[in-house]
Structures are given as structure tokens and as C-alpha cells.
Amino acid sequence: MNYDKLRGCELFLFDMDGTLYLGDEVYEGAREMMFDFPNMGRKYIYLTNNSSRAGEDYIQRLKRLGFPCERENVFTSGMATGLYLNKNHPGAVVYLVGTQAFRRELLSYGVRLWDGEEKADVVVVGFDTELVYEKLNYAVRFLRAGAAFIAANPDWVCPMPAGQVLPDCGSICALLTAASGVEPTYIGKPNRNMVDIISNQTGIPNEKICCVGDRLYTDIAVAQNAGAVSVLVLSGETDEEMVNEAERKPDYVLPSVKELHALIR
């Protein structure tokens, strides 16, 4: 296989769960690769659809797991949602179905969150590991009254160790759609918006950006939608059979990021 397109990439966008680690288990070679990026003359950003944590939370988590990470190395679907709201719904009252971390993230972007005294203009949903029925009740009420429906990411589940999963944002949205009849606008992967924002911020064109991840319908699809290079690793959700059945194939399929490191050195 010809790896010239891969080796020509200047910026690598890495999914985390299922790609660099699973839970607190770091995959072999992942830390070594990330520390080697400055030596390889390339840049990297940890790119995640997980809105249950804020950007600062990820910096601390990655450092705790032994990865190099500063503020400029993290971009989350929560951060992208804050930027989207500022651009498309400035000044709108937002009802959030999300964690306290996601709440802090949106507040840091100046988003006006619902305080119980007025109706909401927009319902925003994330990967809410603190979900309670009251949130669903209010969200459906506002959606049925005409509120816009924005979701941080479309993932159905979040992978966990030992083959377990957690219901993710997409599953929560499916419930709300069933109850309200309203479909959400998804902000995170596979929407090309996240890659475009990063390209604008770094000055690196999309075709010189490589997206690395373990999911065909988010990590690989975002690269394909944005005209970036895609690398699927088989360390997480996707197996070889799923790749063979996919209509659109990744540019490259590798067992893990350890093999990726060897190819781009």
C-alpha cells in the first residue's frame, strides 16, 4: 500500500476512547507516539465527541494517563457546540441536557443557559452521565413548543472496558425525538465543522490533516466529509468485518496507533 498521503499529513486529529486508551487502560505505544510528535515535525490535537467532560478536564485526564497535553491540543464536541451556538443562536436561552462539565464549557463561551424563569429557545443535548428524568421532561416540553434541537454528537454508545458500553448522546436524542417528533442537528463528528474550525485556526488545509479513530460513522466519516485523510484503528468499536461491509472505506486500516507511529516516523 502507498502511504505517501498519510506521511504527507502535517496535523493529526486523534480520537481518544478506543483509539489511544480504553477506560484507564492505555494502549501499547500510544504515549510514546504522542511524545514523539515534536521530533517528527508534526502537530496533533486530541479530538473527541465526548461532551461529558470539559476541555480542561481532558487536559488533566490525559496528563494523569501520562500523555503530553496543553490547551491547544484539545478540541471537544462541547467546545464546538459553544462556538456553533454563538454563531447561529446568539443570545438564545439554552436548555441543557448535559453534565455540569458541559454546563461550565458552554458558560465559558458566554452561552445563556435556562434558569427556570423563561422558556428555552434551544435544547442542547450532550453525553449526559448525570441524566435524570426531569431533564427529559423539560427538554420534550421545550421541543414540542418549537425550540431548536442541537446535539453535541451522534454516538449511540460510549465504549467501556470488558466489552461494556454506556448509552451516549445519540441514544438520549433518540428518546427525545420519539417523544417530541423533532430531529436534532448534530455538531460533532461526522459533521465536518470540527475539522474546518481546526483548519482555520491552524492554517493547515484539510487535505493535510489526518483523522485517526476507531469508529467508521464518526471518526472516519468526519475525515471523508471534510476532505481529510482517514486512519481507522481496530483497537475499539470497529472490527474487520464491519470495514468489509462499509460502503465508504477508510484511507488506511491499522491494528492500532502503534503501527501508525511506525509508518509516520
C-alpha positions in Angstrom: 0.0 0.0 0.0 1.1 3.5 -0.7 1.4 5.6 2.4 2.6 8.9 0.8 -0.7 10.6 1.5 -0.5 9.6 5.2 3.1 10.6 5.5 2.3 14.0 3.9 0.0 15.0 6.7 1.0 17.9 8.9 -1.7 17.7 11.6 -3.1 14.5 13.2 -6.5 14.6 15.0 -6.8 11.8 17.5 -9.9 10.3 18.9 -9.2 9.1 22.4 -11.6 6.4 23.8 -11.0 3.2 21.8 -8.1 4.8 19.9 -5.4 5.8 22.5 -6.9 4.2 25.5 -10.0 2.4 26.8 -11.1 3.5 30.3 -7.8 3.9 32.2 -6.0 1.3 30.1 -3.6 3.0 27.7 -2.9 1.1 24.5 0.7 -0.1 23.8 2.8 2.5 22.1 0.2 5.3 22.4 2.1 7.5 24.9 5.4 7.0 23.0 3.9 8.1 19.8 2.4 11.3 21.2 5.7 12.3 22.9 7.4 11.8 19.6 5.3 14.2 17.6 7.6 17.2 18.1 10.5 15.1 16.8 8.5 14.2 13.7 7.8 17.8 12.9 4.1 17.3 13.0 1.2 18.7 15.2 -1.5 16.9 17.0 -4.9 17.5 18.6 -7.0 15.3 20.7 -10.4 15.4 19.1 -13.4 13.9 20.9 -17.1 13.7 20.6 -17.4 13.2 24.4 -19.1 16.3 25.8 -19.4 14.8 29.3 -16.1 16.5 30.2 -14.9 20.0 29.5 -11.6 20.8 27.7 -9.8 21.5 30.9 -11.0 18.1 32.3 -9.4 16.3 29.3 -6.1 18.1 29.8 -6.0 16.8 33.4 -7.1 13.3 32.4 -4.6 13.0 29.6 -1.8 14.1 31.8 -2.9 11.7 34.5 -2.7 8.9 32.0 0.8 10.0 31.0 0.1 11.8 27.7 1.5 15.2 26.8 -1.3 17.8 26.5 -1.8 21.5 26.7 -4.9 23.7 26.0 -4.1 23.9 22.3 -4.0 20.1 22.0 -7.7 19.5 22.9 -10.9 20.2 20.9 -14.2 18.7 22.1 -17.7 18.5 20.7 -18.7 20.6 23.7 -16.3 23.4 22.6 -17.6 23.1 19.0 -21.2 23.4 20.3 -20.4 26.6 22.2 -18.9 28.1 19.0 -22.0 26.9 17.0 -24.4 28.5 19.4 -22.6 31.8 19.4 -22.6 31.9 15.6 -26.1 30.5 14.9 -28.2 31.3 18.1 -26.6 34.4 19.6 -28.3 35.4 22.8 -30.7 32.4 22.8 -31.9 30.8 26.0 -30.5 27.3 26.1 -31.9 24.3 28.0 -29.1 21.8 28.5 -29.4 18.1 28.9 -25.7 17.5 29.9 -23.2 17.2 32.7 -22.0 20.0 34.9 -18.8 20.0 33.0 -20.6 20.6 29.7 -22.5 23.4 31.5 -19.2 25.0 32.5 -18.0 24.7 29.0 -21.0 26.5 27.5 -20.9 29.2 30.1 -17.2 29.8 29.2 -18.4 30.7 25.7 -21.0 33.1 27.0 -24.0 30.9 26.3 -27.2 32.0 28.1 -28.5 28.9 30.0 -32.1 28.5 31.1 -32.6 29.5 34.7 -36.2 28.4 35.2 -37.9 31.7 34.7 -38.5 31.6 30.9 -39.0 29.2 28.1 -36.0 27.9 26.2 -35.2 28.8 22.6 -32.8 25.9 22.1 -32.4 22.5 23.6 -28.8 21.2 23.7 -28.1 17.6 24.4 -24.7 16.0 25.2 -23.4 12.7 26.6 -25.1 13.2 29.9 -23.8 10.8 32.6 -25.8 12.8 35.1 -29.2 12.3 33.3 -32.4 12.4 35.4 -36.0 12.2 34.2 -36.7 15.9 35.0 -34.2 16.9 32.2 -36.0 14.8 29.7 -39.4 16.2 30.8 -38.3 19.8 30.3 -36.5 19.0 27.0 -39.5 17.4 25.4 -41.7 20.3 26.7 -39.5 22.9 25.0 -39.0 20.9 21.8 -42.8 20.5 21.4 -43.1 24.2 21.9 -40.8 25.0 19.0 -37.3 25.1 20.5 -34.4 24.2 18.2 -32.7 20.9 18.8 -28.9 20.8 18.9 -26.9 17.7 19.9 -23.1 17.6 20.6 -22.5 14.3 19.0 -24.4 11.4 17.4 -22.6 8.4 19.1 -25.1 5.8 20.3 -22.8 4.3 22.9 -19.5 5.1 24.7 -17.2 2.1 24.8 -16.0 0.8 28.2 -13.6 -1.9 29.3 -14.6 -5.6 29.1 -16.8 -5.1 26.2 -19.3 -2.9 28.0 -20.9 0.4 26.8 -22.7 3.4 28.2 -25.7 5.0 26.4 -24.3 8.1 24.7 -25.8 11.3 23.3 -27.3 9.7 20.2 -29.3 7.3 22.4 -30.6 10.1 24.5 -31.6 12.1 21.4 -33.4 9.1 20.0 -35.6 9.1 23.1 -36.3 12.8 22.8 -37.1 12.6 19.1 -39.5 9.7 19.8 -41.3 11.9 22.4 -41.2 15.2 20.5 -41.1 14.4 16.8 -38.1 16.7 16.4 -34.8 15.6 14.9 -31.5 17.2 16.2 -28.8 19.0 14.4 -25.5 17.2 15.4 -22.4 19.3 15.9 -19.6 16.8 16.5 -18.2 14.1 14.3 -19.1 13.3 11.5 -20.1 16.9 10.9 -17.1 18.5 9.1 -17.4 21.6 11.2 -14.8 20.5 13.8 -12.2 19.8 11.2 -12.9 23.1 9.4 -12.6 25.1 12.6 -9.2 23.5 13.3 -8.0 24.1 9.8 -8.9 27.8 10.1 -7.2 28.1 13.4 -4.0 26.3 12.4 -3.8 27.4 8.8 -3.3 23.7 7.7 -5.5 22.7 4.8 -7.9 19.8 5.3 -6.1 17.6 2.8 -3.0 17.8 5.1 -5.0 16.8 8.2 -5.4 13.2 9.2 -8.2 11.9 11.4 -7.4 8.8 13.5 -10.1 6.9 15.3 -11.9 3.6 15.9 -15.4 4.4 14.5 -16.5 4.4 10.9 -19.6 6.6 11.4 -17.8 9.4 13.3 -14.0 9.4 13.2 -13.7 8.1 9.6 -16.8 9.9 8.3 -15.7 13.3 9.6 -12.5 12.9 7.6 -14.3 11.9 4.5 -16.8 14.7 4.8 -14.0 17.3 5.3 -11.7 16.0 2.6 -9.1 14.9 5.2 -7.1 11.7 5.4 -8.6 8.9 7.4 -7.0 6.2 9.5 -9.1 3.5 11.2 -7.6 1.6 14.1 -9.1 -1.8 15.1 -8.5 -1.3 18.8 -12.0 0.0 19.6 -15.5 -0.4 18.3 -14.9 -1.4 14.7 -13.7 -4.8 13.5 -12.5 -6.1 10.1 -16.0 -7.4 9.2 -17.5 -4.0 9.7 -14.8 -2.5 7.5 -15.5 -5.0 4.7 -19.2 -4.2 4.9 -18.8 -0.4 4.8 -19.7 1.4 1.6 -17.0 4.0 2.1 -13.7 2.6 3.2 -11.1 4.4 5.3 -7.9 5.5 3.5 -5.9 3.3 5.9 -6.8 0.5 8.3 -4.3 -0.4 11.0 -4.4 -2.7 14.1 -3.5 0.2 16.5 -1.8 3.5 16.8 1.5 1.7 17.4 1.6 0.7 13.8 0.7 4.3 12.8 3.6 5.6 14.7 6.0 3.3 12.8 4.6 4.5 9.5 4.9 8.2 10.0 8.2 8.3 11.8 
